[in-house]
Amino acid sequence: MGYFNDMNPRRVRKAWEGCGGSVVHVRRTGEQRWFHPAFDGSIRTNSRRHDIPMAVLSRLNKLLG
């Protein structure tokens, strides 16, 4: 595929879940945890800010590339 650089949270989340990952909302903290079986650990993001950190985009590009 190509390089994914979209900052739209909805499109990034759909692409992440389409690649086999999952996004879990952490209760009462305003956080999201991005999991994928191909990577150790997870990425923690702030869901209240409605932005996508570069860590999520770089891992998504590794999956697509």
Residue, then its C-alpha position, 0 to 999 in steps of 0.5 A: m500500500g502507501y504511506f498513511n498520514d491522515m490525522n482524522p481519528r475516525r479513518v485512522r481507527k478504521a484502518w487500525e482495526g482493519c489491520g487486526g488491531s483494537v482500540v480500547h477506551v479506558r474508563r474514567t480516564g479519557e484515554q484510549r489504548w491501541f493494541h495490535p498482536a504484531f507489536d509488544g505493548s500498546i500505545r496510550t492516547n488521550s481521546r479527549r483531544h481528538d488527535i492522532p499521535m505520531a506513534v500510532l501513525s508510524r505503527l500503522n505505516k509499518l503494518l501497511g508497508 
